[in-house]
Amino acid sequence: MVARAVLPALASPARASCRSRAPEGLRLLTGAALTIALAASAALPREASWLVALALVIGLGVPHGALDGAVAAALLRPRYGRVWFGVFALPYLGLAALVLLAWQLAPMAALAGFLALSVLHFGEEDAGPGRPFEALVRGGLPIALPALLRPDETAGLFAAVTCVPMPHLVGWWVAAAWLWLILAVVWLLIHRRRGAVPVEMAALAVAFALLPPLTAFTLYFIGLHAPRHMRALVRDPIRAPGVDTMDKAVRAALPVFGLTLLLGAALWPLYAAGANTSAAALLCLTLQMLSALTVPHVLLDRIVSKFKK
């Protein structure tokens, strides 16, 4: 009887360890399979390749921003009770609507703002706080490399997003990309870092050199940026205290993610009517909505950071 009671207790940590390793191994295998499939999709015709990349951006990348609902709940529910979601959603969606309007009224200005905000947001997520030079270098990588390595393909991509003819990439983007390259080389020479950061940057450079811009960006967005954001939230005991595992993060993202899909479906007829193909319409809708949601997403991060201090 004692043996039967003790042996399961001794064995349970091992079983728990196996159970914890199994999901991690499954995630790694799934990630490897998705990476291979995404890279292989580059061999498809351009618009088919766009559809594969956009499906992954929507399905696996957008949900990390949907965790803003969990962050807002921790911040606003103690102050506003049951009406916290309205206090969060109305200004959040209102600001996103203004960004979408900017794409219609001043598409090139909206593009410049989107790219600049992306550098800021990606850099802060990749480098961490208090490292502005590193943040500029790492955040600028997925924005500058397409302009340097595949300018014509990048121009075609954003011509579809802005609905503005772009036979060549605009000069200000090319100039900013070359400036980024100089800063990146200086940073690498000064720091001479070893370990994961230069390896990651080198791997991304290879991806952007070998793959179409949207495919390479998708690889960065769903493979590095979105998981990194979710892990940071899971490890933070203040921003969303109830979200302390990746499984909980995924579940917490589902309601706002579903709302995002509904909004996208509601806007789809407007974008489909003005595009030549469904792939171009989905590209335009997805990237414009990403930019529209990134603005309040970054602003919410700023507000929560101030409250944390």
N, C-alpha and C positions, 0 to 999 in steps of 0.2 A: 504493500500500500504506500509506504514511504517512497519507495523507488518510483512508483507510478506517479506520485505527486511531484517529486523533485525533478525527474527527467524532463517533463514538459516545460517546467520553469527554466531549466538550464538551456533547453533547446529554443525557447521563444525568442531570445535576442538574435540568434542566428537566423531564424525564420523571418524576423522583422527586418534584419539587414538584407536578406535576400529579396524580401518584398520591396524594400526601398531602392535596391539596385535595379530590380526588374523594370519599373517605370522609366528610370533614367536611361537604361539601355534601349528600351523601346523608343524613347524620344530621340536618342542618337541615331538609331536606325531609320526612323521616320525622317529626321532631318537630312541624313545622307541621301535617302531615296528622293526627297523633294529637290535637293540640290542637283542631283543627276538629271531628274526630269526637267527641271527649269533650264539647266544648261543645254539639254538636248532640244528643248523647244526653240532654241535660237536657230536651228536648222529649218524650221517651218517658214512658210511665207510670212512676210512682215506682220500683217494684221492678225494672223493666227498666233504668231508669237506674242503680239500685244495682248491678245485675249487670255493666253495662259498666264502671263505675268500679272495682268490686272486681276484675274480671279484669285491669285495667291495674295496680292496686295490687299484685296478686300477681305478675303477669308481669314488670313493669318496676320496681316499687318494692322488693319484698322482696329481690331479689338483692343489693342494696347491703349489706344486713346479713349476707348469706351470705359476704361477704369476711372476716368474723371468723375463718374457718378459716385463711385465708392469713396474717392478722395473728398468730394464735395459733401457727401453725407456725414463723414467724420467731422468736417469743419462746420457745417451749417445746421445739422439736426439738433445739436444741443442748444443753439440760439433761436431757431425758428420752429422747432417741433415738426408737426405734420406737414407744414407748407414748405419745408426745406427744398423739395424738388423744384417747385415753381420758382423759388428764389434763385436756384442754380440754373434751371433750364432756360428761363426767359432771356436773361442777358447773354447766356452762352449761345443760344440759337440766334438771338438778334445780332450779335457780333458776327457770327458765321454768315448770316444772310447779307450783311453789309460787305463782307469779303466777296461773296458770290456776285453781288451787284457791281463791285469794283472790276471784276473780270469782264463784265459786259460793257462797262463804260470806259475803262482805261486798261485794256488787256496787257499792254507792255509794262505799264507801271505795276500792275498786279503781279506779273511774272517776276519783275525785279524784286518786289517785296517778298514774294514767296521764296525765291532763291536765297535772299539774305536771311530771312527768318529760319529757313531750313539749315543753313550753315550754323547759326546760333544754337538752334535746338539740338541738332545732331552733335555738335561739338560739346555742348554742356553735358549731354548724356554720355558721350564716349570718354571725355577727359575727366569729368567730375568738377566740383566747384573749386574756385581759386586757381585755375590754370588757363587763363585767357588765351595765351599764345598757342598752347597745345590744343585748346578747344577750336581755335580758328583753323589750325592745320588739319585736325582730324575731321572737323565738321565740314570743312571745305572740300575734302577729298571726293565724296560722291557727287558734288556739284561741279567741281572744276575739271575732273578727269574726263567726263564726257565731252566737254568743250575742247579739250586738248587732244584727245585721242580719236574721237569720232564726231567731229563738228557738224558734218552734213547730216548724219543720221539724227543727231540731237536737234538740229534745226527743224528737220521734218517732224520730229516728235512734238516739239512745242509750237510748230505752226498749227498742228491739229488742236492743241490745247487752247491757244489764243485766238484761233480763227483769223490769224494775220499771216499773209504770205511771208515766208521766211526762206528764200532760196539759199541764204547763207546765215550762219549763226551771227547774231547781233554783235557789234563791235565791243560794247561795254562788257558783255559776258566773256568774250575772248580775252580782253585786257585784264579783267578781274581774275580769270583763270591763270594767266601767266604770272600775275602778281602773287597769287596763291602758291604757284610752283616755286617761286623764288623764296617765299617765306617758309615753305615746307622744307626745302633743301637747307636753308639756314638753321631751322629748328633741329633737323636731324643731325647736322654737323656739330651743333653746339652740344646737344644732349647725348648723342651717340648711345642711345638707349639699347639695351638688349632685352630679350624676352618677348612677351606676347604682342606689344604695341607695334614694333616695326614689322613683325611677321604678319600681323593683321593688315597693316597698311600695304605691304607688298602683295599679299594675296588679293586684296581689293583692287590694286593697280592692275594685276594680271587679269582679273575678272572684267574690269572695264576695258582693257585692251582687246580681249578675245571675244566678248559678248556684246550684243547690241545694248545701247544705253539703258533702255527700260528693263531688260532682263538683268543686267548687272545691278541696277538700282534696286530691283526687287530682291535680289540675293542679299544685298546689304540691309534692306528694310526689314525683311522677315527673318533673316538669319542672325542679324546683330542688333539693330536698333530696337525693334519691338521686344524681343526677349530680354534685352538689357534693361529696358524701361520697366518691364514687369518684375524682373528679379529685384531691381532697386526698390520697387514699391513693397514687395514681399518682405524685404529685409528692414524696411523702415517701420518702427513701432508706433510712429505718430501719425503719418499721413493717412493711413487706412488701417487702423489697428486690427480689424477683423479679417484682413487679407494677409495671412501669414504663410500661405503655401501657394505654389503655382496652380494647383487645382482650384483653390478658392479664388484665385485671381481670374481664372478663366470663367468660373461661374458668375463672379461679380460683374464681369464685363458683358455678359449676355444681354441684360435688359437694354442698356444704352446702345449696344451693338445692333440689336434688333430694331430699335428706333432709328438708328442711322440708316439701316437698309431700307426701312419704310420711307424715309425722306428721300433717299436716292431713287427709289422706285417712283415716288411722286414727281420728281424732277425729270425722270428719264424721257417722257414725251417731248419736253422742251428741247432737250439736247439732241434727241434722235431726229427731230424735225430739221435741225440746222446742220446736220453732219452728212457727209457723203456715204459713210458706211457705219454699220453698227459698232465696229471696233473703234473707229475714230470717235464716235459719240461716247462710248464707254470710257475711252482714254480721257476725253475732255471732262466728262462728269466726275470721274474718279480723282483726277489730279486737282481739279478745282475744288471739289469737296474736301480733299485732304488739306489743301491750303486753308480753306474756310474753317475747318475744325482745328487746325494747328494754332491759329491765332488765339482763340480762347483757351486752348490746351496749355499753351505757354504762359498766358496770363494767369491761369489758375495755379500753375506751378509757382509763379512769383508770389501770389497772394498767400499760398500755403507756406512758402518758405519764410515770409515775414511773420506769420503767426507762430511758426516753430521757434523763431528767435525770441 
